[in-house]
Amino acid sequence: MKHKLLLILFAVVILAGWRPQTAFGAQLTQSTALKQQIQILYERIAQLRQQIATIILQREISAGSYLVVDAFDNSIILQKDSSKTYPIASLTKLMNAVVATENADLNEQITLQEKMLKPLGHSPSLFLGLKVSLKNLLKASLIQSTNDAAESLSYSIGHEKFLEAMNQKAKALGMNDTHFDDVHGLSVLNQSSAKDLVKLVSYIYKTHPEILSISKDNDFFLPDSTGKLLKFKNVNNFYSLSEFIGGKTGYLPEAKQSLASIFNLNEKPVIIVLLYSKNRQTDALKIVNWIKDNKNTSP
């Protein structure tokens, strides 16, 4: 009997000692669960803030169409009507640069003829009878968006052949909504979509980075007919930004303002294409700053 009482007492002591431990363990479990719930709430609040910021940004962007893509994995960061086609104006010169780079010897020199200097938008440094390298014509085309430089480039392999090569290259890159009617962008029939232009910028970034390097140059000079050195001023206001890798702007009344570009943002290359914008610089800077402020931005 005594042994039974001892066993019962021992059991009671064991149970008594166990209960506080169980309660403490339960408290720990509840505390951990509460911390997890708080963390989830913080993450949800951060997501909601980002969604609100995105909605505000999208309302503020004036472009009729845009597409923002991570160039590493092609994931979409922002977009609006990215398949809609618009006239692309001087964004045409990016494809011009690709075709010239891939089909001509840029060290070759050609003599400028009257038919090469026909398009509106010219430089006094490109004049009738001038012997000039294709590389300098490429620089004039990309930096100051000089139309007669782009036109002259096309005669390196023959004007019609060059234009045909531009359209063929577009097809090869899967730019199915793109058509080029001229080699410089004055024609409103030069049309593309933000989706297609992202493909072009991505191709240039991976295959011809030298084109992007030229596009951000603001230190290019050529002499005019009197021998006076004239500067080709970069018409792309982003060239001075450290984040700017390269790209091209465009403008026509029918196209409004356009941009096909790539920036280094949060240590990753981000392609930004804007079409039919009222103010491409404001639109692009808003996107750039939004990405910087949302480092963990995901599609």
C-alpha angles and dihedrals in degrees: 000000000000090000090051091052090050091050091049091047090048090051091049091050091049092049092045090052092047098053098065089048090052091048090049091049090050090051090052091049091049091047092050091048091049091051090050091050091049090050090050089050091050090051091047091050089050090051092049091049090051091048091050091048089050093051091049091048093049091051091051097050110097098196116114089218134014142163128194117191138176102240092208098063103006091241114159116242100175135357145167125183089333093169095054114110126228137167105276102200112191094001078087088077091071090065089042088057092049093051093045092049094048100040108032139051103249091202090062118105126221132189114240115240131193093257090056092054097050102100120091114253110059142157128234085229090067107065139155113289095015115144106216137164121251089235091060090047088052090052092049090049096049101035103042096015090237107185098203089052090056090045092050091051090060091063090063089087099011125290099250093042090050093051090047090051090054092055092044091052090051090055092047090054092050093251093149096163094052131101131170119207095173137012099245109039107252092119117086086214089074096098137169144147132245088246092057095043091054087059090052094048091046091051092050092047092053100035109024109024088158088073090058091047091055092048092062096046117116099172105078124126136176129179120249123225091283093052095254113142112239125193122232101221116214108244091198107092092200094069092095095054114102090218093056112104096176147285146139138270128210141190139186126149088243093046099037111202123336138182135191109183150139128221135187102236124171088349095304133097112251122190115214120190122179126182131186093008126168089209116008094183094056092042094049095046091050089054093045093050092044091054091048091051092048102051093166093052112151130180 
